[in-house]
Amino acid sequence: MKNQGFTFIELLVSVTIMAVMMAAAIVSYTNTNQRSRDAKRQADMQTIRAALEICRSNTGTYPASIAANITCSDGTVTLQTTPTDPKTLAVYTYSRPTTTTYTVSCTLELAGSCSYSNP
């Protein structure tokens, strides 16, 4: 009678190969998610920057805060809801040293940080 089954070594090799493949897939998936969140952060920065520039063009000054929405000094709302960080859900860092200058920044997961300011 012939033994029909797998040997322990065959099973061990199969499980090891599957474990290596799973580890590679998990690393790739994590890296893809980080790149995706970084791209969203940079797109959010562009959206915020565009709304700030609309305020500047309408009123001559940048808003004092971007906490909930972006509202110009004349009461015009240029962005209903300010975008937040996709991972932490925190509002991006905004500072306005003078009424005609600003800096808005975020922290990227893969590349460090991003910052936009008017010249």
C-alpha positions in Angstrom: 0.0 0.0 0.0 1.4 3.4 -1.1 1.3 6.2 1.5 -0.6 9.1 0.0 0.1 12.4 1.8 2.7 15.1 2.3 5.8 14.7 4.3 6.6 17.1 7.1 9.4 18.7 5.0 7.1 19.4 2.1 4.6 21.0 4.4 7.3 23.1 6.1 8.7 24.3 2.8 5.1 25.3 1.6 4.3 27.2 4.8 7.7 29.0 4.7 7.1 30.1 1.1 3.6 31.3 1.9 4.9 33.2 5.0 7.6 35.0 2.9 5.0 35.9 0.3 2.6 37.3 2.9 5.4 39.4 4.5 6.2 40.9 1.1 2.5 41.6 0.5 2.1 43.3 3.8 5.1 45.6 3.3 3.9 46.5 -0.1 0.4 47.2 1.1 1.7 49.4 4.0 4.0 51.4 1.6 1.1 51.9 -0.8 -1.1 53.2 2.0 1.6 55.6 3.1 2.1 57.0 -0.4 -1.6 57.4 -0.8 -2.0 59.4 2.4 1.0 61.5 1.4 -0.6 62.3 -1.9 -3.8 63.3 -0.2 -1.9 65.6 2.2 -0.2 67.3 -0.7 -3.5 67.7 -2.6 -5.1 69.1 0.6 -2.2 71.6 0.8 -3.0 72.8 -2.8 -6.7 73.1 -1.9 -6.0 75.1 1.2 -3.5 77.3 -0.7 -6.1 78.0 -3.4 -8.7 79.0 -0.8 -6.2 81.3 0.9 -5.3 83.0 -2.3 -9.0 83.6 -3.1 -9.3 85.4 0.3 -6.2 87.4 -0.5 -7.4 88.4 -3.9 -10.9 89.4 -2.5 -9.9 91.2 0.7 -6.1 91.8 0.5 -5.4 89.7 3.6 -5.3 86.1 4.5 -7.7 84.7 7.1 -6.6 84.5 10.8 -7.5 80.9 11.1 -8.3 77.8 9.1 -9.6 75.7 12.0 -13.1 74.7 10.8 -13.4 76.4 7.4 -11.7 79.2 5.5 -13.5 82.4 5.9 -12.2 85.7 4.5 -12.2 88.9 6.6 -15.3 90.1 4.7 -17.2 87.0 5.7 -16.9 85.1 2.4 -16.4 81.4 3.0 -13.9 80.0 0.4 -13.7 76.5 1.8 -16.7 75.0 3.7 -14.7 72.4 5.5 -10.9 72.6 6.0 -9.3 69.3 5.0 -7.7 67.3 7.8 -4.8 64.8 7.9 -6.0 61.5 6.6 -4.4 59.5 9.4 -4.6 61.6 12.5 -7.6 63.7 11.4 -5.8 66.8 12.8 -6.1 70.2 11.1 -3.0 71.1 9.2 -0.6 73.7 10.8 -1.4 77.2 9.7 0.4 80.4 10.7 0.0 84.0 9.6 2.9 86.1 10.8 1.4 89.2 9.0 -1.9 89.8 7.3 -0.2 89.4 3.9 2.0 86.3 4.6 1.1 82.7 5.7 2.6 79.2 6.0 0.6 76.0 5.9 2.4 72.7 6.6 1.9 69.0 7.1 4.0 66.0 8.0 4.5 63.3 5.3 5.0 59.7 6.3 7.6 58.9 3.7 9.3 62.2 2.6 9.3 64.2 5.9 7.3 67.4 5.7 5.6 69.7 3.2 5.1 73.4 3.6 3.5 76.0 1.4 3.8 79.7 1.9 3.3 82.8 -0.1 6.5 84.4 -1.4 
